[in-house]
Amino acid sequence: QVQLVESGGGLVQAGGSLRLSCVASGTGTAFNFPGMAWYRQAPGKQRELVASVTSGGTTDYADSAEGRFIVSRHNAKKTIDLQMTSLKPEDTAVYYCAAGRSPRGGSIYWTGWVAYWGQGTQVTVSS
């Protein structure tokens, strides 16, 4: 079984930075998920895609994240990171790591491609 574990969430002031990490286990020597991504979900809101990265290193970002967030994939460490800067209160949400087939071509609300989810890590941005 594949396990995804997120870390790095916490409380940060508006304008600050935070780095999230997700480590995969149970995958053997291969780290070849066609797609990996970060989603987020605020209370009472739909879960939405924030950033994705393919096995080839191609990245994509939601409009709300582009220019502020950077997603990176580190195959040797079996991790993906999300470096968040210029954080805003509207970034407050539970952030989830996801792995599966490519999410390309779907809306930011489509999660049907995901085979594995992390447990989530809380990010809170204060004014």
C-alpha positions, 0 to 999 in steps of 0.5 A: 500500500502507498502512504502519503504523509504531509508536514509543514503546516501551521500558523503564519502571518499574512505576507509570510512563507511556509513550506509543505512536504509530502513523503511517499512510502510503500512504493518500493524503489520506483517513484513514478506516479504520472501525476502528483498534486496539492489540493486544499479545502476550506470549511464549507468549500469544495476541495480544489487543486492548488498545484500539480507536477507530472513524473516528467517535471511539468508543473501547473498552478491554479490562478490563485497560486500562480506567482506565489507558490512553487511545487517541486518533485524530488524523486530520490527522496520520494517527496513533493514540496509546496513552497508558499510565499506572500500568503493571504488569509484566503489561503487558509485551508487543509492542504492535501497531498495526492498521487495518481494519474495525470490531473490535466484536462479536468477542472480544479475541482475534479479529483477522480484521477487521484489514487492516494490521498494524504491525511492533510495538514492545516495552514492558517494565515492570520491578518 
